[in-house]
Amino acid sequence: MVTTIPPGIEPTQTLFAITERYPATLAVLIENGFPKLRDPTKRAKQGKALTLAAAAQLRGIDVAMLQGKLAAAITDDVGEQDATLAEGNAGVTLFPKGDLRVSGLLPCPVRIPILEAISALGRELEAEDGTRLGHSLAAASVGADGLLAQIAGVDDVAELPDVFVSAGFESFFDRRALARFKDAGAFIDVGPAEVNADFADLPVKDPDGHFTMIAVVPAVFVVNHTVLGDLPAPRSFEALLEPRYTDKVALPVGDFDLFNALLLDLRERYGDDAVEALAGNMVAALHPSQTVGRFAGRQPARPAVSVVPWFFSRMTLGTKHMEMVWPEDGAVLSPIFALVRADGHRHARRAGEIFASKAIGEVLAHKGLFPSLHPEVDNRLPEGARFSWLGWEYVHKHDIGALIPQVRDRFEAKVAACAAESSEASGEEA
């Protein structure tokens, strides 16, 4: 029995506010007499006019009982996320055993339902024609170093898995990694011909028809107004680079996929100085869970602004002094790709299409807050939300594998210089 009621589902809260804060509660409300909430427009309009107490009274439901159901859905949602983080992934490999091989890294919040879909396909194929599907799909939290090392050792495309899925830049755009096989036409795009309207103004579809971009990881801000004090919250990445935010920003340096995308994007939009400005404003390199999650209070550095994947903004749990800010100049994107070998197993395309499907798109968008490219998925973006994506022309023009270390070196040199200045200043004061 759930005894703890999470903040933000009090009887005075509106249905819209509850479902915005806790997407897992939407299904509970639909099942308890509010099917119109499926429609985002009606949810925004009617949900804002109806409090939880009024909704319970309207349907003749005890409000405490309804609160309990909502709390249980929230607890189950968080529990599933924790399970994906807790599972061991030491055995992740690029080369799983099987006739049809699927490998890669999956974002933690969506790993379990995607694994279930791939496992279901495996059972179907074995029943149909005896095909054995082997997969190694680890949680992205284990990092990509192991897989990158295995990719570097591959000389022949036939050694690669039939389907490879992951997020980021380095794995896919480094000409010493998977990009060398892309240039040879080794992969085929299996996604829908059209992309989601949320990406209508961005060139996200691979013009060469090789890589299948299935979703994106957007970087947003979480602002701690208690720490920020009288300073205004930054509303754009350009504003975040201003000197007034010196030593006030936490960055996901350890999330190489998103951080590399962030550095390259800001450098392209605002110049080389943007990299140093960002480094100068960093107070700590923290995993998003350390800035807005359950471990936030245990950190010696308390950032005023944290740059995090959109998913982690959920962890603020409606705390009054915390605010999620979608950057007005566009949330920087780290793409999630599914690579399907053109000469792979006869069922390779079928496996790849699962990752590019509407069903998995909804899992990515709704459970993980990773907006999907599938044209039929409602990504439930905040009003006016924009994206920033470097684009395929940029990828083709630059040697990404060589550029990333250069930009990171510049960032780290500035961090070291700032640390030296701070140490010197502390010595003088002493």
Secondary structure per residue as TSV (DSSP state, phi and psi in degrees):
chain	resnum	aa	ss	phi	psi
A	1	M	-	360.0	135.4
A	2	V	-	-80.2	122.9
A	3	T	-	-108.7	-20.2
A	4	T	-	-101.1	124.1
A	5	I	-	-96.8	117.5
A	6	P	-	-61.2	152.0
A	7	P	T	-64.7	147.8
A	8	G	T	97.5	1.9
A	9	I	-	-123.1	32.5
A	10	E	-	-66.6	156.1
A	11	P	T	-56.3	-24.4
A	12	T	T	-83.3	-9.6
A	13	Q	S	-76.4	146.3
A	14	T	B	-80.8	158.1
A	15	L	H	-62.2	-35.4
A	16	F	H	-64.3	-46.6
A	17	A	H	-61.7	-40.2
A	18	I	H	-65.1	-47.6
A	19	T	H	-72.0	-28.4
A	20	E	H	-67.4	-41.8
A	21	R	H	-75.7	-38.8
A	22	Y	-	-128.3	87.9
A	23	P	T	-56.1	-27.2
A	24	A	T	-64.4	-18.6
A	25	T	H	-79.6	-14.6
A	26	L	H	-59.5	-44.8
A	27	A	H	-62.2	-37.8
A	28	V	H	-62.9	-45.6
A	29	L	H	-67.1	-38.1
A	30	I	H	-62.0	-43.9
A	31	E	H	-68.8	-20.5
A	32	N	T	-105.8	30.8
A	33	G	T	105.3	13.8
A	34	F	-	-128.6	60.8
A	35	P	G	-63.6	-23.4
A	36	K	G	-67.2	-15.4
A	37	L	G	-68.1	-13.2
A	38	R	G	-61.1	-33.1
A	39	D	S	-80.9	115.1
A	40	P	H	-56.3	-35.1
A	41	T	H	-67.5	-45.0
A	42	K	H	-69.1	-34.3
A	43	R	H	-64.1	-40.7
A	44	A	H	-68.5	-39.6
A	45	K	H	-81.5	-57.8
A	46	Q	H	-75.0	-34.0
A	47	G	H	-64.7	-30.1
A	48	K	T	-75.7	-18.3
A	49	A	T	-96.3	-4.7
A	50	L	-	-124.2	118.6
A	51	T	B	-81.3	165.1
A	52	L	H	-61.9	-40.3
A	53	A	H	-63.0	-44.6
A	54	A	H	-66.4	-38.3
A	55	A	H	-63.6	-43.8
A	56	A	H	-62.8	-43.5
A	57	Q	H	-63.3	-40.2
A	58	L	H	-61.8	-35.5
A	59	R	H	-100.5	2.7
A	60	G	T	69.2	34.2
A	61	I	-	-110.1	140.7
A	62	D	-	-65.5	126.4
A	63	V	H	-63.4	-34.5
A	64	A	H	-66.4	-37.6
A	65	M	H	-65.6	-41.8
A	66	L	H	-65.5	-40.1
A	67	Q	H	-58.5	-42.1
A	68	G	H	-61.3	-41.5
A	69	K	H	-64.7	-41.0
A	70	L	H	-65.1	-43.8
A	71	A	H	-61.7	-38.8
A	72	A	H	-65.0	-40.4
A	73	A	H	-63.5	-40.3
A	74	I	H	-66.1	-43.7
A	75	T	H	-63.1	-43.4
A	76	D	H	-62.7	-39.7
A	77	D	H	-63.0	-46.1
A	78	V	H	-67.0	-37.1
A	79	G	H	-61.7	-40.8
A	80	E	H	-64.7	-38.3
A	81	Q	H	-64.1	-42.4
A	82	D	H	-64.0	-37.1
A	83	A	H	-62.4	-38.9
A	84	T	H	-68.4	-31.2
A	85	L	H	-75.3	-30.9
A	86	A	H	-82.0	-22.7
A	87	E	S	-65.2	142.0
A	88	G	-	-76.3	139.7
A	89	N	-	-131.6	23.7
A	90	A	T	-62.0	-25.8
A	91	G	T	-90.5	14.9
A	92	V	-	-60.9	135.4
A	93	T	-	-143.1	151.6
A	94	L	S	-77.3	-14.2
A	95	F	-	-123.4	66.1
A	96	P	-	-66.2	153.4
A	97	K	S	-79.9	139.3
A	98	G	S	151.5	167.1
A	99	D	S	-74.1	-42.7
A	100	L	E	-111.4	120.6
A	101	R	E	-113.8	129.4
A	102	V	E	-126.1	127.8
A	103	S	E	-141.4	164.8
A	104	G	E	141.2	-164.4
A	105	L	E	-122.9	138.5
A	106	L	E	-119.4	140.6
A	107	P	-	-55.7	136.1
A	108	C	G	-52.3	-45.2
A	109	P	G	-65.4	-19.0
A	110	V	G	-116.7	3.9
A	111	R	H	-63.2	-45.3
A	112	I	H	-62.5	-52.1
A	113	P	H	-63.4	-31.2
A	114	I	H	-71.8	-40.5
A	115	L	H	-58.8	-39.7
A	116	E	H	-62.9	-40.2
A	117	A	H	-66.5	-41.9
A	118	I	H	-68.1	-39.6
A	119	S	H	-63.7	-38.7
A	120	A	H	-63.2	-40.8
A	121	L	H	-62.4	-40.2
A	122	G	H	-58.9	-41.8
A	123	R	H	-67.0	-38.6
A	124	E	H	-62.8	-46.9
A	125	L	H	-66.8	-38.3
A	126	E	H	-65.5	-37.5
A	127	A	H	-70.9	-34.1
A	128	E	H	-73.5	-53.0
A	129	D	H	-144.1	14.3
A	130	G	-	82.8	5.9
A	131	T	-	-64.8	130.3
A	132	R	-	-99.1	119.0
A	133	L	E	-94.9	120.4
A	134	G	E	-108.6	134.3
A	135	H	E	-136.9	149.1
A	136	S	E	-136.4	95.0
A	137	L	E	-123.2	95.6
A	138	A	E	-88.7	163.9
A	139	A	E	-70.4	139.3
A	140	A	G	-59.7	-21.1
A	141	S	G	-64.1	-17.8
A	142	V	G	-74.8	-15.4
A	143	G	-	89.0	160.0
A	144	A	S	-98.6	-1.3
A	145	D	H	-56.7	-44.2
A	146	G	H	-62.6	-45.9
A	147	L	H	-67.9	-38.7
A	148	L	H	-61.5	-38.8
A	149	A	H	-65.5	-38.8
A	150	Q	H	-68.5	-39.0
A	151	I	H	-63.1	-40.7
A	152	A	H	-61.1	-27.1
A	153	G	T	-87.0	-1.0
A	154	V	-	-88.1	128.1
A	155	D	-	-105.0	-27.6
A	156	D	S	-119.7	132.4
A	157	V	G	-58.1	-26.9
A	158	A	G	-64.0	-18.4
A	159	E	G	-79.0	-20.8
A	160	L	S	-70.6	155.7
A	161	P	-	-64.7	160.9
A	162	D	S	-67.9	-32.6
A	163	V	E	-136.1	131.9
A	164	F	E	-128.0	129.6
A	165	V	E	-129.1	137.7
A	166	S	E	-173.3	175.1
A	167	A	E	-107.0	164.7
A	168	G	S	109.2	-176.4
A	169	F	S	-104.6	-47.5
A	170	E	H	-61.4	-45.6
A	171	S	H	-60.4	-38.6
A	172	F	H	-96.8	-31.7
A	173	F	H	-106.1	-5.4
A	174	D	-	-74.7	124.2
A	175	R	T	-70.7	-5.5
A	176	R	T	-98.7	-1.9
A	177	A	T	-115.1	-121.4
A	178	L	T	-77.5	-21.4
A	179	A	H	-61.4	-29.8
A	180	R	H	-65.9	-30.9
A	181	F	H	-80.5	-33.0
A	182	K	H	-61.3	-45.2
A	183	D	T	-60.6	-24.2
A	184	A	T	-91.7	5.4
A	185	G	T	75.0	30.0
A	186	A	-	-77.1	-16.8
A	187	F	B	-120.8	159.3
A	188	I	-	-132.1	134.9
A	189	D	-	-74.0	122.9
A	190	V	-	-111.9	9.3
A	191	G	S	-77.0	167.3
A	192	P	-	-57.8	152.5
A	193	A	S	-63.7	-36.0
A	194	E	S	-99.1	153.7
A	195	V	-	-108.6	164.6
A	196	N	-	-58.1	141.9
A	197	A	G	-59.7	-22.6
A	198	D	G	-64.6	-17.8
A	199	F	G	-112.9	18.4
A	200	A	T	-57.9	-31.7
A	201	D	T	-97.2	10.6
A	202	L	S	-120.2	139.6
A	203	P	-	-83.0	71.2
A	204	V	-	-87.7	-22.1
A	205	K	S	-76.9	127.3
A	206	D	-	-62.3	114.8
A	207	P	T	-65.3	-19.7
A	208	D	T	-85.7	-9.9
A	209	G	S	70.9	31.3
A	210	H	-	-106.0	-59.2
A	211	F	-	-87.9	139.9
A	212	T	E	-102.9	103.9
A	213	M	E	-83.3	119.7
A	214	I	E	-101.5	-26.9
A	215	A	E	-167.0	-179.7
A	216	V	E	-138.9	156.9
A	217	V	E	-109.1	107.2
A	218	P	E	-87.9	140.2
A	219	A	E	-95.8	123.7
A	220	V	E	-124.8	178.7
A	221	F	E	-107.6	143.3
A	222	V	E	-116.9	119.3
A	223	V	E	-103.4	128.2
A	224	N	E	-99.6	100.2
A	225	H	H	-68.3	-23.9
A	226	T	H	-65.0	-42.0
A	227	V	H	-77.8	-37.0
A	228	L	H	-66.9	-30.9
A	229	G	T	68.0	-130.7
A	230	D	T	-83.3	-8.0
A	231	L	S	-68.1	144.2
A	232	P	-	-73.1	147.9
A	233	A	-	-70.4	137.5
A	234	P	-	-67.0	137.3
A	235	R	-	-111.0	5.5
A	236	S	S	-155.7	162.4
A	237	F	H	-65.7	-35.8
A	238	E	H	-60.0	-41.6
A	239	A	H	-67.4	-35.3
A	240	L	H	-62.2	-22.8
A	241	L	T	-80.9	-7.3
A	242	E	S	-67.8	146.3
A	243	P	G	-58.8	-24.7
A	244	R	G	-65.8	-13.3
A	245	Y	G	-100.6	18.7
A	246	T	T	-56.9	131.4
A	247	D	T	59.8	31.6
A	248	K	-	-126.4	1.4
A	249	V	E	-117.7	133.2
A	250	A	E	-100.7	135.1
A	251	L	E	-122.1	145.8
A	252	P	-	-82.8	60.1
A	253	V	T	-58.4	-36.4
A	254	G	T	-72.7	-18.4
A	255	D	-	-86.8	82.6
A	256	F	H	-56.9	-39.5
A	257	D	H	-58.2	-53.6
A	258	L	H	-73.0	-39.2
A	259	F	H	-67.2	-40.8
A	260	N	H	-62.2	-41.9
A	261	A	H	-61.1	-40.6
A	262	L	H	-62.8	-48.3
A	263	L	H	-62.5	-47.0
A	264	L	H	-65.9	-40.2
A	265	D	H	-65.1	-49.6
A	266	L	H	-66.2	-35.9
A	267	R	H	-64.0	-41.5
A	268	E	H	-67.9	-38.8
A	269	R	H	-81.9	-38.2
A	270	Y	H	-122.4	6.2
A	271	G	-	91.4	171.2
A	272	D	H	-58.5	-34.4
A	273	D	H	-61.8	-24.0
A	274	A	H	-63.3	-34.9
A	275	V	H	-64.3	-44.8
A	276	E	H	-70.1	-36.9
A	277	A	H	-62.8	-41.2
A	278	L	H	-64.6	-42.5
A	279	A	H	-63.3	-39.3
A	280	G	H	-67.3	-26.1
A	281	N	H	-89.9	-8.7
A	282	M	E	-74.8	127.2
A	283	V	E	-95.7	-26.3
A	284	A	E	-162.4	148.7
A	285	A	E	-98.5	103.9
A	286	L	-	-126.7	145.2
A	287	H	-	-66.0	144.4
A	288	P	H	-51.8	-35.1
A	289	S	H	-66.4	-20.9
A	290	Q	H	-82.1	-16.4
A	291	T	H	-102.4	-33.6
A	292	V	H	-129.7	-2.6
A	293	G	S	-96.5	-157.8
A	294	R	T	-68.4	-20.0
A	295	F	T	-96.1	4.6
A	296	A	G	-59.3	-40.0
A	297	G	G	-73.0	-8.7
A	298	R	G	-96.2	1.1
A	299	Q	-	-88.4	139.5
A	300	P	S	-66.6	-32.8
A	301	A	S	-97.4	129.5
A	302	R	-	-111.1	99.1
A	303	P	-	-71.7	146.4
A	304	A	S	-82.0	-32.1
A	305	V	E	-133.2	130.7
A	306	S	E	-118.8	130.0
A	307	V	E	-91.5	117.8
A	308	V	E	-139.4	158.0
A	309	P	E	-60.5	145.5
A	310	W	G	-51.3	-38.0
A	311	F	G	-53.3	-40.2
A	312	F	G	-72.9	-14.2
A	313	S	G	-65.2	-20.6
A	314	R	G	-60.1	-31.4
A	315	M	G	-72.5	-5.8
A	316	T	G	-69.1	-18.6
A	317	L	T	52.3	35.2
A	318	G	T	71.8	17.1
A	319	T	-	-57.9	131.7
A	320	K	T	-60.5	-34.9
A	321	H	T	-87.0	0.0
A	322	M	E	-106.8	141.1
A	323	E	E	-137.5	133.5
A	324	M	E	-88.7	128.8
A	325	V	E	-118.5	121.5
A	326	W	-	-88.4	117.4
A	327	P	-	-56.2	130.2
A	328	E	T	-66.6	-26.0
A	329	D	T	-91.7	15.1
A	330	G	-	103.7	131.4
A	331	A	E	-71.4	124.0
A	332	V	E	-64.2	137.0
A	333	L	E	-106.7	138.9
A	334	S	E	-113.2	117.1
A	335	P	E	-73.9	151.1
A	336	I	E	-109.7	121.7
A	337	F	E	-113.6	151.7
A	338	A	E	-120.9	118.9
A	339	L	E	-101.0	124.0
A	340	V	E	-115.4	122.9
A	341	R	B	-67.5	129.3
A	342	A	T	-65.6	-31.8
A	343	D	T	-107.3	23.0
A	344	G	S	-77.5	-165.9
A	345	H	-	-56.5	151.9
A	346	R	T	-59.7	-21.2
A	347	H	T	-101.9	10.8
A	348	A	H	-61.1	-44.3
A	349	R	H	-61.7	-40.4
A	350	R	H	-62.0	-40.9
A	351	A	H	-67.8	-41.9
A	352	G	H	-64.0	-36.2
A	353	E	H	-66.9	-22.8
A	354	I	H	-63.4	-45.0
A	355	F	H	-64.9	-30.6
A	356	A	T	-93.5	5.9
A	357	S	S	-78.3	164.4
A	358	K	H	-62.8	-41.4
A	359	A	H	-60.5	-47.4
A	360	I	H	-72.8	-31.6
A	361	G	H	-59.2	-39.8
A	362	E	H	-70.4	-35.6
A	363	V	I	-61.7	-47.4
A	364	L	I	-62.3	-46.2
A	365	A	I	-74.7	-40.5
A	366	H	I	-91.7	-37.7
A	367	K	I	-89.1	-32.4
A	368	G	S	-108.5	-8.5
A	369	L	-	56.3	40.9
A	370	F	-	-110.7	95.6
A	371	P	-	-51.7	133.1
A	372	S	B	-91.8	149.6
A	373	L	-	-85.9	-9.1
A	374	H	-	-63.6	131.2
A	375	P	T	-65.0	-18.3
A	376	E	T	-99.8	3.2
A	377	V	-	-91.2	131.8
A	378	D	-	-86.6	109.4
A	379	N	-	-78.9	-8.1
A	380	R	-	52.3	47.1
A	381	L	-	-75.8	153.0
A	382	P	-	-61.3	151.8
A	383	E	T	-59.0	131.6
A	384	G	T	79.9	6.3
A	385	A	-	-64.3	133.8
A	386	R	-	-123.1	160.0
A	387	F	E	-118.7	159.7
A	388	S	E	-129.1	120.2
A	389	W	-	-132.4	131.9
A	390	L	-	-60.1	-36.2
A	391	G	-	93.9	159.2
A	392	W	H	-69.6	-32.8
A	393	E	H	-61.4	-41.5
A	394	Y	H	-62.9	-44.7
A	395	V	H	-60.6	-43.1
A	396	H	H	-70.1	-30.5
A	397	K	H	-78.4	-29.5
A	398	H	S	-112.9	151.5
A	399	D	-	-87.4	91.0
A	400	I	H	-60.5	-39.3
A	401	G	H	-61.9	-32.4
A	402	A	H	-85.5	-31.9
A	403	L	H	-72.4	-40.1
A	404	I	H	-57.2	-49.2
A	405	P	H	-61.4	-35.1
A	406	Q	H	-63.2	-46.7
A	407	V	H	-69.3	-39.5
A	408	R	H	-65.6	-37.7
A	409	D	H	-60.7	-42.0
A	410	R	H	-64.4	-42.0
A	411	F	H	-61.5	-49.3
A	412	E	H	-67.6	-33.3
A	413	A	H	-64.0	-40.1
A	414	K	H	-67.9	-40.2
A	415	V	H	-59.8	-43.9
A	416	A	H	-64.7	-39.8
A	417	A	H	-64.2	-41.8
A	418	C	H	-64.4	-39.5
A	419	A	H	-64.9	-39.3
A	420	A	H	-65.9	-41.4
A	421	E	H	-62.6	-42.8
A	422	S	H	-64.4	-41.3
A	423	S	H	-65.3	-40.9
A	424	E	H	-64.6	-41.6
A	425	A	H	-64.7	-38.6
A	426	S	H	-65.1	-37.8
A	427	G	H	-65.6	-39.0
A	428	E	H	-66.6	-38.8
A	429	E	H	-66.3	-36.9
A	430	A	-	-67.6	360.0
